[in-house]
């Protein structure tokens, strides 16, 4: 996929991903974003107002965070003349921010862009149903005590039942299925059983535990709350998890026939991740290090009822455009929305019939080795703050390529609503050798 100018990622950082625990977490989305981006900017040789743009993925900004990218840019000191805009592509919002920044730099419209994503899922709003909204409007119009008393007489207890915004956001309104139900659909299609899901989930926790113990997550910047408490690591990991514990969990989305549980699904989480993208001229001007080069991207649409297969189609489109094969990719970050979804994508790439009928290939795309996939864990163990995950997996993939002396990697996600996104990155040190 040719571009006008090469575009590089020079640095990045993220917050710890903090699991939602039934109440609003210690940080709002803007605070998470600042916690990730401030240390990143402080170590750069250029001032914050050198950025040409700030682009942020976010699905559920708070009521005081309209166009959250602008708020973040101003609070980081990027200056009033630095435009900022927010993108929303569900689970791939952070990836979309990077893709948008990349193409603006490649086209010569920008030289330096701060891009990433943020989500405070624990702060998702509670909403009123329409009858309550109508009653509040009536109350607001009431004048004098008699009208107020009549309005109070029409208030019913059922009006007070809230709409949980997070649950509605995780449900597809077109096909009427929750994201978990779509995972059940593709698990059934590819014959993925409960045991396979739980084994994959356990592996995610084990890999993240090893990465934490080995200090392999140096992209994380600690957070400090107003009470002086420090948050230094992803806190959803369960180092002592076992298959027996996972097997005891009940299915969440299909109580009778289902296999998708809280234990083999991604966690509801708060977090932020940011990267700095630069043109070759900006790299030379500021003497910037180069962490990676953006090489190609692809987006695809799929049946919303099988939204978890989005990466299958996006990766196929990316490979077709670049002439690469699965064997040419050294490492993978495939966002772990559900264990069933990851395993279904791997099965689809191996399935010659699926690849012929659905992707238009002559046969199977091939095998993605488990040893090269999500090597330090994923969203099942560390969480999936939907606006941030796309940025997180790109950043960590680049770290893995550099650490392992590998050349190419693909970061890919399924997207609620029936889409997939994929980004090909290269380690310039290895690409030049």
C-alpha positions as CSV (number, residue, x, y, z in Angstrom):
1,X,0.0,0.0,0.0
2,X,2.1,3.0,-1.2
3,X,2.1,6.3,0.6
4,X,3.6,9.6,-0.4
5,X,6.1,9.9,2.5
6,X,7.3,7.4,5.1
7,X,5.8,7.8,8.5
8,X,7.4,6.7,11.8
9,X,6.3,6.1,15.3
10,X,9.0,7.5,17.5
11,X,7.7,6.9,21.0
12,X,4.7,6.0,23.1
13,X,3.3,5.3,26.5
14,X,0.2,4.1,28.3
15,X,-1.4,4.0,31.7
16,X,-1.9,0.8,33.6
17,X,-5.2,-0.7,32.6
18,X,-7.4,-0.6,35.7
19,X,-10.3,-3.1,36.0
20,X,-13.8,-1.7,36.6
21,X,-15.0,-3.0,40.0
22,X,-18.6,-2.1,40.1
23,X,-18.2,1.6,40.8
24,X,-16.6,4.6,39.1
25,X,-12.8,4.3,39.0
26,X,-10.4,6.8,40.3
27,X,-9.8,8.5,37.0
28,X,-12.0,10.1,34.4
29,X,-11.0,9.7,30.7
30,X,-9.2,13.0,30.4
31,X,-7.2,12.3,33.6
32,X,-6.2,8.9,32.1
33,X,-5.1,10.5,28.9
34,X,-3.0,13.1,30.6
35,X,-1.4,10.4,32.8
36,X,-0.3,8.6,29.7
37,X,0.7,11.6,27.5
38,X,2.4,14.0,29.9
39,X,5.4,11.8,30.6
40,X,5.6,11.0,27.0
41,X,5.8,14.7,26.0
42,X,8.2,15.6,28.8
43,X,10.9,13.3,27.4
44,X,10.7,14.8,23.9
45,X,13.3,17.3,22.6
46,X,10.5,19.5,21.2
47,X,7.8,21.5,22.9
48,X,4.1,20.3,23.0
49,X,3.0,23.1,20.7
50,X,5.2,21.6,17.9
51,X,2.4,19.1,17.2
52,X,0.4,19.8,14.1
53,X,-2.6,17.8,15.4
54,X,-3.9,15.8,18.3
55,X,-6.1,12.8,17.4
56,X,-7.8,10.7,20.1
57,X,-10.0,7.6,19.9
58,X,-12.8,7.6,22.5
59,X,-16.2,5.9,22.5
60,X,-17.8,7.2,25.7
61,X,-16.4,10.5,26.7
62,X,-18.0,12.1,29.8
63,X,-20.5,14.9,29.7
64,X,-17.7,17.4,30.3
65,X,-15.4,15.8,27.7
66,X,-17.0,16.8,24.4
67,X,-14.3,16.5,21.7
68,X,-12.1,15.0,24.3
69,X,-9.0,15.3,22.0
70,X,-9.2,19.1,22.2
71,X,-9.4,19.1,26.0
72,X,-6.4,16.8,26.2
73,X,-4.4,18.9,23.7
74,X,-5.0,22.1,25.6
75,X,-4.3,20.6,29.0
76,X,-1.1,19.1,27.6
77,X,0.1,22.5,26.5
78,X,-0.2,21.8,22.8
79,X,-1.5,25.4,22.4
80,X,-4.7,26.9,21.1
81,X,-3.5,26.8,17.5
82,X,-3.0,23.0,17.5
83,X,-6.2,21.4,16.1
84,X,-7.5,18.3,17.8
85,X,-10.3,15.9,17.0
86,X,-11.9,12.8,18.4
87,X,-12.6,9.6,16.4
88,X,-15.0,6.8,17.2
89,X,-14.8,3.4,15.6
90,X,-15.9,1.3,18.6
91,X,-13.1,-1.1,19.6
92,X,-10.7,0.2,17.0
93,X,-11.0,3.9,17.9
94,X,-7.4,4.1,19.0
95,X,-6.2,2.3,15.8
96,X,-8.3,4.7,13.7
97,X,-6.6,7.6,15.4
98,X,-3.2,6.2,14.4
99,X,-4.4,5.5,10.9
100,X,-5.7,9.0,10.5
101,X,-2.5,10.6,11.8
102,X,-0.4,8.4,9.5
103,X,-2.3,9.3,6.3
104,X,-2.2,13.0,7.2
105,X,1.6,12.9,7.6
106,X,2.0,10.8,4.5
107,X,0.1,13.3,2.5
108,X,2.2,16.2,3.7
109,X,-0.6,17.8,5.8
110,X,1.3,17.2,9.1
111,X,4.8,16.6,10.4
112,X,4.2,15.6,14.0
113,X,1.0,14.2,15.4
114,X,0.0,12.9,18.9
115,X,-2.4,10.1,18.5
116,X,-3.9,7.5,20.7
117,X,-7.0,6.5,22.6
118,X,-8.6,6.5,26.0
119,X,-11.6,5.1,27.8
120,X,-13.0,5.3,31.3
121,X,-15.5,2.4,31.0
122,X,-16.2,2.5,34.8
123,X,-17.6,6.0,34.3
124,X,-20.1,5.0,31.5
125,X,-23.3,7.0,32.0
126,X,-26.6,5.9,33.5
127,X,-29.4,7.2,31.4
128,X,-33.2,7.8,31.8
129,X,-35.7,6.0,29.7
130,X,-38.0,8.1,27.5
131,X,-41.0,8.2,29.9
132,X,-38.7,9.6,32.6
133,X,-37.3,12.2,30.2
134,X,-40.9,13.2,29.3
135,X,-41.8,13.5,32.9
136,X,-38.8,15.7,33.6
137,X,-39.8,17.9,30.8
138,X,-43.3,18.2,32.2
139,X,-41.8,19.0,35.6
140,X,-39.6,21.7,34.1
141,X,-42.7,23.3,32.5
142,X,-44.8,23.2,35.6
143,X,-45.5,26.6,37.1
144,X,-46.9,27.0,40.6
145,X,-47.7,24.4,43.3
146,X,-50.9,22.9,41.6
147,X,-49.0,22.1,38.4
148,X,-46.1,20.6,40.4
149,X,-48.5,18.4,42.4
150,X,-50.2,17.1,39.3
151,X,-46.8,16.3,37.8
152,X,-45.7,14.5,40.9
153,X,-49.0,12.5,40.7
154,X,-47.9,11.1,37.3
155,X,-44.4,10.0,38.5
156,X,-44.2,6.2,38.7
157,X,-41.5,4.1,40.4
158,X,-40.8,2.4,37.0
159,X,-39.8,5.8,35.6
160,X,-36.7,5.7,37.9
161,X,-35.2,2.5,36.4
162,X,-32.0,3.6,34.6
163,X,-30.6,2.6,31.3
164,X,-27.1,1.2,31.8
165,X,-25.2,3.0,29.0
166,X,-22.3,0.5,28.9
167,X,-24.6,-2.5,28.4
168,X,-26.5,-0.7,25.6
169,X,-23.2,0.3,24.0
170,X,-22.0,-3.4,24.0
171,X,-25.2,-4.5,22.1
172,X,-25.6,-4.2,18.4
173,X,-28.9,-2.5,17.6
174,X,-29.1,-3.8,14.0
175,X,-28.9,-7.6,14.8
176,X,-30.1,-7.3,18.4
177,X,-27.1,-9.2,19.8
178,X,-24.7,-8.3,22.5
179,X,-21.0,-8.6,21.7
180,X,-20.8,-11.8,23.8
181,X,-23.7,-13.4,21.9
182,X,-21.8,-12.7,18.6
183,X,-18.8,-14.6,20.2
184,X,-21.1,-17.5,20.8
185,X,-22.2,-17.4,17.2
186,X,-18.7,-17.8,15.8
187,X,-17.7,-20.3,18.4
188,X,-20.6,-22.5,17.2
189,X,-19.7,-21.9,13.6
190,X,-16.1,-23.1,14.1
191,X,-16.7,-25.7,16.7
192,X,-14.8,-24.0,19.5
193,X,-15.7,-25.6,22.8
194,X,-15.5,-24.3,26.4
195,X,-12.3,-26.1,27.2
196,X,-10.5,-24.4,24.4
197,X,-11.8,-21.0,25.4
198,X,-10.7,-21.5,29.0
199,X,-7.2,-22.8,28.0
200,X,-6.7,-19.7,25.9
201,X,-7.9,-17.4,28.7
202,X,-5.5,-19.1,31.2
203,X,-2.7,-18.6,28.7
204,X,-3.4,-14.9,28.5
205,X,-3.1,-14.5,32.3
206,X,0.0,-16.6,32.4
207,X,1.7,-14.6,29.7
208,X,0.8,-11.3,31.2
209,X,2.1,-12.5,34.6
210,X,5.4,-13.5,33.1
211,X,5.7,-10.2,31.3
212,X,5.0,-8.2,34.5
213,X,7.6,-10.3,36.4
214,X,10.2,-9.9,33.7
215,X,9.6,-6.1,33.4
216,X,8.6,-6.3,29.7
217,X,5.9,-3.6,30.0
218,X,8.1,-0.5,30.2
219,X,5.6,1.5,28.1
220,X,3.4,1.9,31.3
221,X,3.5,5.2,33.2
222,X,2.3,5.1,36.8
223,X,-0.8,7.0,37.8
224,X,-1.4,8.8,41.1
225,X,-4.8,9.6,42.4
226,X,-5.9,12.5,44.7
227,X,-5.3,10.4,47.8
228,X,-1.7,9.6,46.9
229,X,-2.3,6.1,45.8
230,X,-0.1,4.9,43.0
231,X,-1.2,2.5,40.2
232,X,1.8,0.9,38.5
233,X,0.5,-2.2,36.7
234,X,-2.5,-3.7,34.9
235,X,-4.6,-4.9,37.8
236,X,-7.0,-7.3,36.2
237,X,-4.4,-10.2,35.9
238,X,-5.0,-13.2,38.0
239,X,-1.6,-15.0,38.5
240,X,-3.2,-17.8,40.4
241,X,-5.9,-18.6,37.9
242,X,-6.5,-22.2,37.1
243,X,-8.5,-24.2,34.5
244,X,-10.6,-25.6,37.4
245,X,-11.6,-22.1,38.5
246,X,-12.4,-21.0,35.0
247,X,-14.5,-24.1,34.4
248,X,-16.7,-23.3,37.4
249,X,-17.8,-19.9,35.9
250,X,-21.3,-19.9,34.4
251,X,-21.9,-18.7,30.8
252,X,-23.0,-15.1,30.7
253,X,-24.7,-14.6,27.3
254,X,-26.4,-18.0,26.8
255,X,-27.2,-19.7,30.1
256,X,-28.4,-22.9,28.5
257,X,-26.1,-23.7,25.6
258,X,-23.3,-21.0,25.8
259,X,-19.6,-21.2,26.7
260,X,-18.6,-17.6,26.9
261,X,-18.0,-16.6,30.5
262,X,-16.6,-13.6,32.3
263,X,-13.4,-15.6,32.6
264,X,-12.8,-16.1,28.9
265,X,-13.9,-12.6,27.9
266,X,-12.1,-9.3,27.9
267,X,-12.4,-7.2,31.0
268,X,-14.3,-3.9,31.4
269,X,-11.4,-1.5,32.0
270,X,-10.2,2.1,32.3
271,X,-7.0,3.1,30.4
272,X,-5.2,5.3,27.9
273,X,-2.4,4.8,25.3
274,X,-0.6,7.4,23.2
275,X,2.0,7.4,20.4
276,X,3.9,10.1,18.6
277,X,3.9,9.9,14.8
278,X,6.5,11.8,12.7
279,X,7.5,12.4,9.2
280,X,11.1,11.7,8.1
281,X,11.7,15.5,8.1
282,X,10.5,15.8,11.7
283,X,12.6,12.8,12.8
284,X,15.7,14.5,11.3
285,X,14.8,18.0,12.5
286,X,14.4,17.0,16.2
287,X,16.8,14.1,16.2
288,X,14.1,11.6,17.2
289,X,14.6,7.9,17.7
290,X,12.5,5.6,15.6
291,X,10.5,2.8,17.2
292,X,8.7,1.7,14.1
293,X,7.5,2.4,10.6
294,X,3.9,2.3,9.5
295,X,3.7,0.1,6.4
296,X,0.0,-0.6,5.5
297,X,-3.5,-0.7,6.9
298,X,-6.8,-2.2,5.9
299,X,-10.4,-2.1,7.1
300,X,-13.2,-4.5,6.4
301,X,-16.9,-5.0,7.0
302,X,-18.5,-8.3,8.1
303,X,-21.9,-9.5,9.3
304,X,-22.6,-7.7,12.7
305,X,-23.7,-11.1,14.1
306,X,-20.2,-12.3,13.5
307,X,-18.3,-9.2,14.3
308,X,-15.5,-11.1,15.9
309,X,-14.3,-12.3,12.4
310,X,-13.5,-8.7,11.4
311,X,-9.7,-9.3,11.8
312,X,-9.9,-12.2,9.4
313,X,-11.1,-10.0,6.6
314,X,-9.0,-6.9,7.4
315,X,-5.8,-9.0,7.5
316,X,-6.7,-10.7,4.2
317,X,-7.2,-7.3,2.6
318,X,-3.9,-6.1,4.0
319,X,-2.0,-9.1,2.8
320,X,-3.6,-8.8,-0.7
321,X,-2.6,-5.2,-0.9
322,X,1.0,-5.8,0.2
323,X,1.7,-9.2,-1.5
324,X,2.7,-10.6,1.9
325,X,1.6,-13.9,3.4
326,X,0.9,-14.9,7.0
327,X,4.3,-16.5,7.1
328,X,5.9,-13.1,6.4
329,X,4.6,-11.7,9.7
330,X,6.8,-12.2,12.7
331,X,4.5,-11.2,15.6
332,X,0.8,-10.5,16.1
333,X,-1.4,-8.5,18.4
334,X,-5.0,-9.7,17.9
335,X,-7.1,-8.0,20.5
336,X,-8.7,-10.5,22.8
337,X,-12.3,-9.4,22.9
338,X,-13.2,-13.0,23.7
339,X,-11.2,-16.2,23.7
340,X,-13.8,-17.6,21.3
341,X,-13.2,-14.7,18.9
342,X,-9.5,-15.1,18.8
343,X,-9.7,-18.8,18.3
344,X,-12.3,-18.4,15.6
345,X,-10.1,-16.0,13.6
346,X,-7.2,-18.5,13.8
347,X,-9.6,-21.2,12.6
348,X,-11.0,-19.1,9.7
349,X,-7.5,-18.4,8.4
350,X,-6.8,-22.1,8.4
351,X,-10.1,-23.0,6.8
352,X,-9.7,-23.3,3.0
353,X,-13.4,-23.3,2.4
354,X,-14.0,-20.2,4.4
355,X,-11.1,-18.4,2.7
356,X,-12.4,-19.3,-0.7
357,X,-16.1,-18.4,-0.1
358,X,-15.7,-15.4,2.2
359,X,-12.3,-13.9,1.3
360,X,-12.0,-14.8,-2.4
361,X,-8.6,-16.6,-1.9
362,X,-7.6,-19.8,-3.7
363,X,-7.2,-21.6,-0.4
364,X,-6.4,-21.2,3.3
365,X,-4.4,-18.2,4.3
366,X,-2.5,-20.4,6.7
367,X,-1.5,-20.7,10.3
368,X,-0.6,-18.0,12.9
369,X,1.7,-19.7,15.4
370,X,0.4,-19.3,19.0
371,X,4.0,-18.6,20.1
372,X,3.9,-15.4,18.0
373,X,0.4,-14.2,19.0
374,X,-0.2,-11.9,22.0
375,X,3.0,-13.0,23.5
376,X,2.6,-10.9,26.7
377,X,-1.1,-11.5,27.2
378,X,-4.0,-9.5,26.0
379,X,-7.4,-8.0,26.8
380,X,-8.6,-11.1,28.7
381,X,-5.9,-10.6,31.3
382,X,-5.2,-6.9,31.1
383,X,-8.5,-5.4,29.9
384,X,-10.1,-3.7,26.9
385,X,-10.8,0.0,27.4
386,X,-12.4,0.2,24.0
387,X,-11.1,3.6,22.9
388,X,-7.5,2.8,23.9
389,X,-6.9,-0.8,22.9
390,X,-6.0,-0.2,19.3
391,X,-3.3,2.2,20.4
392,X,-2.1,-0.2,23.1
393,X,-1.6,-3.1,20.8
394,X,0.3,-1.1,18.2
395,X,2.6,0.3,20.8
396,X,3.3,-3.1,22.4
397,X,3.7,-4.8,19.1
398,X,6.5,-2.4,18.2
399,X,8.1,-3.1,21.6
400,X,8.0,-6.8,20.9
401,X,9.5,-6.4,17.4
402,X,12.4,-4.4,18.9
403,X,12.9,-6.8,21.8
404,X,12.9,-9.9,19.6
405,X,14.9,-8.4,16.7
406,X,11.9,-9.1,14.4
407,X,10.9,-7.2,11.3
408,X,7.2,-7.2,10.8
409,X,4.1,-7.3,12.9
410,X,0.3,-6.9,12.5
411,X,-2.0,-5.3,15.0
412,X,-5.7,-6.2,14.4
413,X,-9.0,-5.9,16.2
414,X,-12.6,-6.9,15.7
415,X,-15.1,-4.0,15.9
416,X,-18.6,-3.9,17.3
417,X,-21.0,-3.4,14.5
418,X,-19.3,-5.8,12.2
419,X,-15.9,-4.5,11.1
420,X,-12.2,-5.3,11.4
421,X,-9.1,-3.2,11.3
422,X,-5.4,-4.2,10.7
423,X,-2.2,-2.3,10.8
424,X,1.2,-3.5,9.5
425,X,4.2,-2.1,11.2
426,X,7.9,-2.7,10.7
427,X,11.0,-2.5,12.8
428,X,13.3,-0.2,10.8
429,X,16.4,-1.8,12.3
430,X,15.5,-5.2,10.9
431,X,13.9,-3.9,7.7
432,X,17.2,-2.3,6.7
433,X,19.3,-5.5,7.4
